[in-house]
Amino acid sequence: MGKKGDLSDFERGMVVGARRAAQLKHDLKLLLYFQSYFHGSSQAQFVAETHIVLLFNGAVSAGIILLCEAATSDIVIGKRKIMCVAGICSVMLCFSWLLSIFRAKYHGYPYSFLMG
């Protein structure tokens, strides 16, 4: 690097290649983790995937129950606010995870929520 702050084409290619390799390694690790629990096809489903989806659906239902109870109960307002926030967080996060699983199985699905 004889020039001040300017990279040659070769050096620039090495930097870009290293960044892509690091990103590819990260993507591959996530892909392998995902494939261990979820079938890649939309025509099949593993037992673990069924249980994970069942838990997420249960958490969404529990969040909606918390919201309904927070709106109609006669308990202290502080506890009602906590129930409301916990219900909203549960519904949002678990629905987003369910949508992410759906997007991974049905390639080309255009919609996402929170987690892309």
MODELLER restraints for C-alpha pairs under 7 A, 6 or more apart:
rsr = mdl.restraints
at = mdl.atoms
rsr.add(forms.Gaussian(group=physical.xy_distance, feature=features.Distance(at['CA:1:A'], at['CA:7:A']), mean=6.98, stdev=0.5))
rsr.add(forms.Gaussian(group=physical.xy_distance, feature=features.Distance(at['CA:37:A'], at['CA:46:A']), mean=6.94, stdev=0.5))
rsr.add(forms.Gaussian(group=physical.xy_distance, feature=features.Distance(at['CA:37:A'], at['CA:48:A']), mean=5.87, stdev=0.5))
rsr.add(forms.Gaussian(group=physical.xy_distance, feature=features.Distance(at['CA:37:A'], at['CA:49:A']), mean=5.77, stdev=0.5))
rsr.add(forms.Gaussian(group=physical.xy_distance, feature=features.Distance(at['CA:38:A'], at['CA:45:A']), mean=6.84, stdev=0.5))
rsr.add(forms.Gaussian(group=physical.xy_distance, feature=features.Distance(at['CA:38:A'], at['CA:46:A']), mean=6.23, stdev=0.5))
rsr.add(forms.Gaussian(group=physical.xy_distance, feature=features.Distance(at['CA:38:A'], at['CA:49:A']), mean=5.42, stdev=0.5))
rsr.add(forms.Gaussian(group=physical.xy_distance, feature=features.Distance(at['CA:39:A'], at['CA:45:A']), mean=5.55, stdev=0.5))
rsr.add(forms.Gaussian(group=physical.xy_distance, feature=features.Distance(at['CA:39:A'], at['CA:46:A']), mean=6.19, stdev=0.5))
rsr.add(forms.Gaussian(group=physical.xy_distance, feature=features.Distance(at['CA:40:A'], at['CA:105:A']), mean=5.82, stdev=0.5))
rsr.add(forms.Gaussian(group=physical.xy_distance, feature=features.Distance(at['CA:41:A'], at['CA:105:A']), mean=5.90, stdev=0.5))
rsr.add(forms.Gaussian(group=physical.xy_distance, feature=features.Distance(at['CA:42:A'], at['CA:105:A']), mean=5.31, stdev=0.5))
rsr.add(forms.Gaussian(group=physical.xy_distance, feature=features.Distance(at['CA:42:A'], at['CA:106:A']), mean=6.03, stdev=0.5))
rsr.add(forms.Gaussian(group=physical.xy_distance, feature=features.Distance(at['CA:53:A'], at['CA:98:A']), mean=6.85, stdev=0.5))
rsr.add(forms.Gaussian(group=physical.xy_distance, feature=features.Distance(at['CA:56:A'], at['CA:94:A']), mean=5.39, stdev=0.5))
rsr.add(forms.Gaussian(group=physical.xy_distance, feature=features.Distance(at['CA:56:A'], at['CA:98:A']), mean=6.71, stdev=0.5))
rsr.add(forms.Gaussian(group=physical.xy_distance, feature=features.Distance(at['CA:59:A'], at['CA:90:A']), mean=6.31, stdev=0.5))
rsr.add(forms.Gaussian(group=physical.xy_distance, feature=features.Distance(at['CA:59:A'], at['CA:91:A']), mean=6.99, stdev=0.5))
rsr.add(forms.Gaussian(group=physical.xy_distance, feature=features.Distance(at['CA:59:A'], at['CA:94:A']), mean=6.51, stdev=0.5))
rsr.add(forms.Gaussian(group=physical.xy_distance, feature=features.Distance(at['CA:60:A'], at['CA:90:A']), mean=6.12, stdev=0.5))
rsr.add(forms.Gaussian(group=physical.xy_distance, feature=features.Distance(at['CA:60:A'], at['CA:91:A']), mean=4.58, stdev=0.5))
rsr.add(forms.Gaussian(group=physical.xy_distance, feature=features.Distance(at['CA:60:A'], at['CA:94:A']), mean=5.99, stdev=0.5))
rsr.add(forms.Gaussian(group=physical.xy_distance, feature=features.Distance(at['CA:60:A'], at['CA:95:A']), mean=6.51, stdev=0.5))
rsr.add(forms.Gaussian(group=physical.xy_distance, feature=features.Distance(at['CA:63:A'], at['CA:87:A']), mean=3.88, stdev=0.5))
rsr.add(forms.Gaussian(group=physical.xy_distance, feature=features.Distance(at['CA:63:A'], at['CA:88:A']), mean=6.38, stdev=0.5))
rsr.add(forms.Gaussian(group=physical.xy_distance, feature=features.Distance(at['CA:63:A'], at['CA:90:A']), mean=5.19, stdev=0.5))
rsr.add(forms.Gaussian(group=physical.xy_distance, feature=features.Distance(at['CA:63:A'], at['CA:91:A']), mean=5.24, stdev=0.5))
rsr.add(forms.Gaussian(group=physical.xy_distance, feature=features.Distance(at['CA:64:A'], at['CA:87:A']), mean=6.12, stdev=0.5))
rsr.add(forms.Gaussian(group=physical.xy_distance, feature=features.Distance(at['CA:64:A'], at['CA:91:A']), mean=6.83, stdev=0.5))
rsr.add(forms.Gaussian(group=physical.xy_distance, feature=features.Distance(at['CA:66:A'], at['CA:83:A']), mean=5.85, stdev=0.5))
rsr.add(forms.Gaussian(group=physical.xy_distance, feature=features.Distance(at['CA:66:A'], at['CA:84:A']), mean=6.54, stdev=0.5))
rsr.add(forms.Gaussian(group=physical.xy_distance, feature=features.Distance(at['CA:66:A'], at['CA:87:A']), mean=5.15, stdev=0.5))
rsr.add(forms.Gaussian(group=physical.xy_distance, feature=features.Distance(at['CA:67:A'], at['CA:83:A']), mean=6.74, stdev=0.5))
rsr.add(forms.Gaussian(group=physical.xy_distance, feature=features.Distance(at['CA:67:A'], at['CA:84:A']), mean=5.19, stdev=0.5))
rsr.add(forms.Gaussian(group=physical.xy_distance, feature=features.Distance(at['CA:67:A'], at['CA:87:A']), mean=5.36, stdev=0.5))
rsr.add(forms.Gaussian(group=physical.xy_distance, feature=features.Distance(at['CA:70:A'], at['CA:80:A']), mean=4.87, stdev=0.5))
rsr.add(forms.Gaussian(group=physical.xy_distance, feature=features.Distance(at['CA:70:A'], at['CA:83:A']), mean=5.81, stdev=0.5))
rsr.add(forms.Gaussian(group=physical.xy_distance, feature=features.Distance(at['CA:70:A'], at['CA:84:A']), mean=5.78, stdev=0.5))
rsr.add(forms.Gaussian(group=physical.xy_distance, feature=features.Distance(at['CA:96:A'], at['CA:113:A']), mean=5.29, stdev=0.5))
rsr.add(forms.Gaussian(group=physical.xy_distance, feature=features.Distance(at['CA:96:A'], at['CA:114:A']), mean=6.03, stdev=0.5))
rsr.add(forms.Gaussian(group=physical.xy_distance, feature=features.Distance(at['CA:96:A'], at['CA:115:A']), mean=6.32, stdev=0.5))
rsr.add(forms.Gaussian(group=physical.xy_distance, feature=features.Distance(at['CA:99:A'], at['CA:112:A']), mean=6.56, stdev=0.5))
rsr.add(forms.Gaussian(group=physical.xy_distance, feature=features.Distance(at['CA:100:A'], at['CA:112:A']), mean=6.97, stdev=0.5))
rsr.add(forms.Gaussian(group=physical.xy_distance, feature=features.Distance(at['CA:100:A'], at['CA:115:A']), mean=6.86, stdev=0.5))
rsr.add(forms.Gaussian(group=physical.xy_distance, feature=features.Distance(at['CA:103:A'], at['CA:109:A']), mean=5.51, stdev=0.5))
